[in-house]
Amino acid sequence: MSVPARTEVLVVGGGPVGLAAALHARRAGREVVVVDRRAGVIDKACGEGLLPGALAAVLDLGVDPPGHRLAGISYRDATRHADHPFAAGPGRGVRRTALHTALRERALAEGVLIEQATLRGLSQDDRGVDVALDTSPRAAHRLGQDAGGTRTHVRASWVLGCDGLHSTVRRLTGLDAPAHGRARFGLRTHYRTTPWSDLVEVHWAPHAEAYVTPVAPDVVGVAVLARRGDASPARADGDGARAGLDAFAELADRLRDAPAVGQVRGAGPLRQRARRRTAGRVRLVGDASGYVDALTGEGVRVGLAQADAAVRHLDDAGAYERAWSRATRDYRVLTTGLLAWAGSPARGAIVPAASVAPWLYGAVVERLAR
C-alpha cells in the first residue's frame, strides 16, 4: 500500500499513543492515516507497567494485551521498603511490543491505514496541512538529510504529532522549548527469571532508580534512570545494562544468574518542553507535547488521556490546551516535586519517609494510579 494524497487526520508516530489517537479518530468517523519511520511492531525503552488507570484506558480501546498482574508499588532502598497495594484494582505489567501489537491489530481492524514513512516537512493554511514524507524503506537511516528517498506529499485536515520525546512535528512547527536542569536518561533490559513479586519495585540508590516490573511468567523488565555521568550504564548492551545494577545490591543479587533477554533499549534526555500543544491545525500528543520524567511511571496513562482529548477537540485549539492541562496536571506537579526532592540533599529520606508516613505515600500512589 502507499500513503494516500489526502486524509482527514494524519497521525505522525505509530506507537501506543499514536495508535490510540488513530482509534479515537476512527470512532469519531474520521479518515485516518498513521505514519512512522519504523515498520511493524516497535520496541522502545519503557517501564512497561500499566497502572490501574492506564490499564482501564487500554481496555476501553478494545485491546487486552497479555502480561503479569500488578498489585501495587514498593519503594525500596538498602535498608527498608514501603509497600502500597492499588485500591482501584490491579494494574498489569505488559511488554511494550505486546501492547503495540494489540493496539496495531485493533487499529488495522477498524480501518486505520498504517504506513512506513519519515516526516520531512510541513506547512499549513487555514484549511489544512501539507506534509512532505519520505517513503523510502531506508528513510529512517537518513534523518536530517535531504538527498535521496521517495517523496510523497499528503494534504491532511489535521496532523497529530505523536512522535515521542524528540518530536520532529514539534520541531518543524516551532513549538520546541529549551529544557532546564541536568538531563536524565534511562535504559531498559529484560531478564529471564520468575517474578518474585506482583509489585512494581522502585529501588533507590544515591544517584539512580531502578524500576522492576514483572511482564510475563518468566520475564521481568528493569529500567534504570539516572543523570548522565551518575549511575546510568554507559553502554547499551547486556554488560552495560547489568553494570547499571551495581548501585542496587539487592536487585543485583537477585538477577546475578538471570540471562538478559533481547536488546537493551535507551531513552533520553527525558525532560522535554513545548511552547504550546497546538499550532494551527497541528496538535502535539503524548511525549511530543512535553515530558517531565519517567519517575512516576505515568507516561502511558497521560498519553492515552491526551490522545482522547486531542481528537475530541480537533476543532478548538484552546479547548485542547485546557484539556491537556487537566489531563497532565497531577503528573506534572507530582513528578516535578519528586524529581526536585530526588535531586536534593534530602534524596536519601524518600524511602524512610514513605515507611514512616504510609498514609502520605499511599495518597501519592493512588493519585498516580487513577
C-alpha positions as CSV (number, residue, x, y, z in Angstrom):
1,M,0.0,0.0,0.0
2,S,1.0,3.7,-0.2
3,V,0.2,6.8,1.7
4,P,-2.9,8.5,0.1
5,A,-2.7,12.0,-1.2
6,R,-5.4,13.3,1.1
7,T,-6.7,12.3,4.5
8,E,-8.7,13.9,7.3
9,V,-6.3,13.0,10.2
10,L,-2.6,12.2,9.7
11,V,-1.0,10.8,12.8
12,V,2.8,11.1,12.9
13,G,4.1,8.4,15.2
14,G,2.8,4.8,15.3
15,G,3.5,4.0,19.0
16,P,0.8,3.3,21.6
17,V,-0.3,6.9,21.9
18,G,-0.4,7.4,18.1
19,L,-2.4,4.3,17.6
20,A,-4.8,5.3,20.4
21,A,-5.3,8.7,18.8
22,A,-6.0,6.9,15.5
23,L,-8.6,4.7,17.1
24,H,-10.3,7.6,18.7
25,A,-10.4,9.5,15.4
26,R,-11.8,6.4,13.5
27,R,-14.5,6.1,16.1
28,A,-15.3,9.7,15.6
29,G,-15.9,8.9,11.9
30,R,-12.7,10.4,10.6
31,E,-10.4,9.1,7.8
32,V,-7.1,8.3,9.5
33,V,-3.5,7.5,8.3
34,V,-0.7,6.7,10.7
35,V,2.9,7.1,9.5
36,D,6.0,6.0,11.4
37,R,9.6,5.9,10.2
38,R,9.9,2.3,11.5
39,A,7.9,-0.6,10.1
40,G,5.9,-3.2,12.1
41,V,5.9,-3.6,15.8
42,I,8.2,-1.1,17.6
43,D,10.1,-1.7,20.8
44,K,11.3,1.2,22.9
45,A,12.7,1.9,26.3
46,C,9.7,1.8,28.7
47,G,8.9,0.9,32.3
48,E,6.1,-1.4,30.9
49,G,3.9,-1.1,33.9
50,L,0.3,-0.2,33.2
51,L,-1.0,1.3,36.5
52,P,-4.8,0.7,37.0
53,G,-5.8,3.9,35.3
54,A,-3.7,3.1,32.2
55,L,-4.9,-0.4,32.1
56,A,-8.5,0.8,32.2
57,A,-7.8,3.2,29.3
58,V,-6.2,0.4,27.3
59,L,-9.1,-2.0,27.9
60,D,-11.6,0.8,26.9
61,L,-9.9,0.9,23.5
62,G,-10.9,-2.7,23.0
63,V,-7.5,-4.3,23.5
64,D,-6.4,-6.8,26.2
65,P,-2.7,-7.4,25.9
66,P,-1.1,-10.3,27.8
67,G,1.1,-9.6,30.8
68,H,1.5,-10.0,34.5
69,R,-0.8,-8.8,37.3
70,L,0.5,-5.8,39.3
71,A,-1.0,-5.4,42.8
72,G,0.8,-2.3,43.9
73,I,4.1,-0.4,44.2
74,S,7.1,-0.9,46.5
75,Y,9.7,1.8,47.2
76,R,12.9,0.2,48.4
77,D,16.4,1.2,49.5
78,A,19.3,-0.7,51.0
79,T,17.7,-1.0,54.5
80,R,13.9,-0.7,54.2
81,H,10.9,-0.7,52.0
82,A,7.4,0.7,51.8
83,D,4.6,-1.2,50.0
84,H,1.3,0.0,48.9
85,P,-1.4,-2.0,47.2
86,F,-3.6,-0.4,44.5
87,A,-7.0,0.4,45.9
88,A,-8.6,0.8,42.4
89,G,-7.8,-2.8,41.4
90,P,-4.8,-4.3,39.7
91,G,-2.6,-3.0,37.0
92,R,-0.6,-5.1,34.5
93,G,3.0,-5.4,33.5
94,V,3.0,-5.6,29.7
95,R,5.9,-5.9,27.3
96,R,6.0,-2.8,25.1
97,T,5.9,-5.0,22.0
98,A,2.8,-6.8,23.3
99,L,1.0,-3.5,23.9
100,H,2.0,-2.2,20.5
101,T,0.9,-5.4,18.7
102,A,-2.5,-5.4,20.3
103,L,-3.2,-1.7,19.5
104,R,-1.9,-2.1,16.0
105,E,-4.1,-5.0,15.2
106,R,-7.1,-3.2,16.6
107,A,-6.4,-0.1,14.6
108,L,-6.0,-2.1,11.4
109,A,-9.2,-4.0,12.1
110,E,-11.1,-0.6,12.4
111,G,-9.8,0.8,9.1
112,V,-6.8,2.8,10.1
113,L,-4.1,2.9,7.4
114,I,-0.6,2.4,8.8
115,E,2.4,3.2,6.6
116,Q,6.2,3.5,6.9
117,A,7.3,7.0,6.1
118,T,9.6,9.7,7.6
119,L,8.4,13.2,8.1
120,R,10.5,15.7,6.1
121,G,8.5,18.9,6.2
122,L,5.1,20.5,6.7
123,S,3.3,23.8,6.0
124,Q,-0.2,24.8,6.6
125,D,-3.0,27.2,5.9
126,D,-6.5,27.8,7.3
127,R,-7.9,24.7,5.7
128,G,-5.3,22.0,6.1
129,V,-1.7,20.9,6.4
130,D,0.7,19.9,3.5
131,V,3.0,17.2,4.7
132,A,6.2,16.0,2.9
133,L,7.1,12.4,3.6
134,D,10.0,10.2,2.6
135,T,8.5,6.7,1.9
136,S,11.8,5.0,1.1
137,P,12.4,2.0,3.4
138,R,15.8,3.4,4.3
139,A,14.5,6.8,5.2
140,A,14.9,6.1,8.9
141,H,18.6,6.0,8.4
142,R,18.8,9.4,6.7
143,L,17.1,11.6,9.2
144,G,18.1,15.2,8.7
145,Q,19.4,14.6,5.1
146,D,17.6,15.9,2.0
147,A,19.3,13.7,-0.6
148,G,17.6,10.5,-1.9
149,G,14.4,8.9,-0.9
150,T,10.9,8.8,-2.4
151,R,9.0,12.0,-1.7
152,T,5.2,11.9,-1.1
153,H,3.1,14.9,-0.3
154,V,-0.1,14.5,1.7
155,R,-2.8,17.0,2.3
156,A,-4.4,16.5,5.8
157,S,-7.1,18.4,7.5
158,W,-5.3,17.8,10.8
159,V,-1.9,16.5,11.9
160,L,-1.4,14.8,15.3
161,G,2.2,14.8,16.4
162,C,2.6,11.6,18.4
163,D,6.3,11.1,17.6
164,G,7.8,11.0,21.0
165,L,10.4,12.8,23.1
166,H,12.4,14.1,20.1
167,S,9.4,15.0,18.1
168,T,10.0,16.1,14.5
169,V,6.5,17.6,14.4
170,R,7.3,19.8,17.5
171,R,10.5,21.0,15.8
172,L,9.0,21.7,12.4
173,T,6.1,23.7,13.9
174,G,8.4,25.8,16.0
175,L,7.0,24.5,19.3
176,D,10.3,23.3,20.8
177,A,11.3,25.0,24.0
178,P,14.6,24.6,25.8
179,A,14.6,22.2,28.7
180,H,16.1,23.1,32.1
181,G,18.0,21.1,34.6
182,R,20.5,18.3,34.2
183,A,19.5,15.7,31.7
184,R,18.3,12.3,32.8
185,F,18.4,9.1,30.7
186,G,17.1,5.6,31.0
187,L,17.9,2.1,29.9
188,R,15.6,-0.9,30.0
189,T,16.6,-4.6,30.0
190,H,14.6,-7.8,30.3
191,Y,15.8,-10.7,32.3
192,R,14.7,-14.3,32.1
193,T,13.6,-15.2,35.6
194,T,10.4,-15.9,37.5
195,P,9.0,-12.7,39.0
196,W,9.4,-12.7,42.8
197,S,6.7,-10.2,43.4
198,D,3.4,-8.8,42.0
199,L,4.5,-5.3,42.9
200,V,6.3,-2.8,40.8
201,E,9.6,-2.3,42.8
202,V,11.3,1.1,42.7
203,H,14.8,0.7,44.1
204,W,16.5,3.9,45.3
205,A,20.3,4.4,45.3
206,P,22.2,7.6,45.9
207,H,22.1,8.7,42.3
208,A,19.7,6.4,40.4
209,E,16.5,4.5,40.5
210,A,15.8,1.0,39.2
211,Y,12.2,0.0,38.3
212,V,11.4,-3.7,38.3
213,T,8.2,-4.8,36.5
214,P,7.1,-8.4,36.0
215,V,5.8,-8.6,32.4
216,A,5.4,-12.4,31.9
217,P,5.5,-15.6,34.0
218,D,9.3,-15.9,33.2
219,V,10.4,-12.3,32.4
220,V,11.0,-9.1,34.4
221,G,11.8,-5.8,33.0
222,V,14.3,-3.5,34.7
223,A,14.6,0.2,33.8
224,V,17.5,2.2,35.3
225,L,17.1,6.0,35.4
226,A,19.9,8.4,36.3
227,R,21.5,11.6,35.2
228,R,24.3,11.4,32.7
229,G,27.6,10.5,34.4
230,D,26.0,9.2,37.6
231,A,24.9,5.6,37.8
232,S,23.4,5.1,34.4
233,P,25.1,2.5,32.2
234,A,27.4,3.9,29.6
235,R,26.8,1.2,27.0
236,A,23.5,-0.1,25.6
237,D,24.5,-3.8,25.6
238,G,24.0,-6.6,28.1
239,D,27.2,-5.9,30.1
240,G,26.4,-2.2,30.2
241,A,22.9,-2.7,31.4
242,R,24.0,-5.2,34.1
243,A,26.7,-2.7,35.2
244,G,23.9,-0.3,36.0
245,L,22.7,-2.6,38.7
246,D,25.8,-2.2,40.8
247,A,24.2,0.5,42.8
248,F,21.3,-1.8,43.8
249,A,22.8,-4.6,45.8
250,E,19.5,-6.4,46.5
251,L,18.5,-6.3,42.9
252,A,21.9,-7.2,41.5
253,D,22.0,-10.3,43.7
254,R,18.6,-11.4,42.5
255,L,19.5,-11.1,38.9
256,R,23.1,-12.3,39.1
257,D,22.4,-15.6,37.3
258,A,19.4,-14.4,35.2
259,P,20.2,-14.1,31.4
260,A,19.3,-10.8,29.7
261,V,16.6,-11.2,27.0
262,G,16.7,-9.3,23.8
263,Q,18.2,-5.9,23.2
264,V,18.8,-3.1,25.7
265,R,16.8,0.0,24.9
266,G,17.7,3.5,25.9
267,A,15.9,6.8,26.0
268,G,16.7,10.4,26.8
269,P,17.2,13.2,27.6
270,L,13.8,12.6,29.3
271,R,12.9,16.2,30.1
272,Q,11.3,17.9,27.1
273,R,9.3,21.1,26.8
274,A,6.9,22.5,24.2
275,R,5.9,26.2,23.9
276,R,2.3,25.1,23.3
277,R,0.5,22.0,22.3
278,T,-1.1,23.5,19.2
279,A,0.0,25.3,16.1
280,G,-2.8,26.0,13.6
281,R,-4.1,22.5,12.6
282,V,-1.3,20.6,14.3
283,R,-1.7,19.0,17.8
284,L,1.1,17.6,19.9
285,V,0.1,14.5,21.8
286,G,1.9,12.3,24.4
287,D,5.7,12.7,25.0
288,A,5.9,15.0,21.9
289,S,3.8,17.6,23.9
290,G,6.3,17.8,26.7
291,Y,7.7,15.4,29.3
292,V,9.0,15.8,32.8
293,D,10.4,12.4,33.8
294,A,9.7,8.7,34.0
295,L,9.9,8.8,37.8
296,T,6.2,8.2,38.5
297,G,5.6,5.7,35.6
298,E,2.6,7.6,34.3
299,G,3.6,8.1,30.6
300,V,1.1,5.7,29.1
301,R,-1.9,6.9,31.1
302,V,-1.2,10.5,30.5
303,G,-0.5,9.9,26.8
304,L,-3.8,8.0,26.3
305,A,-5.7,10.7,28.0
306,Q,-4.2,13.3,25.7
307,A,-5.0,11.2,22.6
308,D,-8.6,11.2,23.6
309,A,-8.6,14.9,24.3
310,A,-6.9,15.8,21.1
311,V,-9.5,14.1,18.9
312,R,-12.4,15.5,20.9
313,H,-11.1,19.0,20.5
314,L,-9.7,18.9,16.9
315,D,-11.8,22.0,16.1
316,D,-10.8,24.0,19.1
317,A,-7.2,24.6,19.9
318,G,-7.9,26.4,23.2
319,A,-10.1,23.6,24.4
320,Y,-7.4,21.1,23.7
321,E,-4.8,23.2,25.6
322,R,-7.2,23.3,28.6
323,A,-7.9,19.5,28.4
324,W,-4.2,18.8,28.1
325,S,-3.5,20.8,31.2
326,R,-6.2,19.0,33.2
327,A,-5.1,15.6,31.9
328,T,-1.4,16.2,32.8
329,R,-1.7,18.4,35.9
330,D,-1.2,15.7,38.6
331,Y,1.6,14.1,36.6
332,R,3.4,17.4,36.1
333,V,3.0,18.5,39.8
334,L,3.9,15.2,41.4
335,T,6.7,14.3,39.1
336,T,8.3,17.7,39.3
337,G,8.1,17.7,43.1
338,L,9.5,14.2,43.4
339,L,12.2,15.0,40.9
340,A,13.2,18.1,42.9
341,W,13.3,16.0,46.1
342,A,15.3,13.2,44.4
343,G,17.9,15.7,43.1
344,S,18.3,17.4,46.5
345,P,20.5,16.5,49.6
346,A,17.2,15.0,51.1
347,R,17.1,12.3,48.4
348,G,18.1,9.6,50.9
349,A,15.0,10.4,53.0
350,I,12.5,9.4,50.4
351,V,12.1,5.7,51.3
352,P,12.4,6.3,55.0
353,A,9.6,9.0,54.8
354,A,7.4,6.5,52.8
355,S,8.0,4.0,55.6
356,V,7.1,6.2,58.5
357,A,4.2,8.1,56.7
358,P,2.4,5.3,54.8
359,W,-0.8,7.4,54.6
360,L,1.0,10.1,52.6
361,Y,2.8,7.6,50.4
362,G,-0.4,5.8,49.8
363,A,-2.2,9.0,48.8
364,V,0.6,9.7,46.2
365,V,0.4,6.2,44.8
366,E,-3.4,6.3,44.5
367,R,-3.1,9.7,42.8
368,L,-0.7,8.2,40.2
369,A,-2.8,5.0,39.7
370,R,-6.1,6.7,38.9
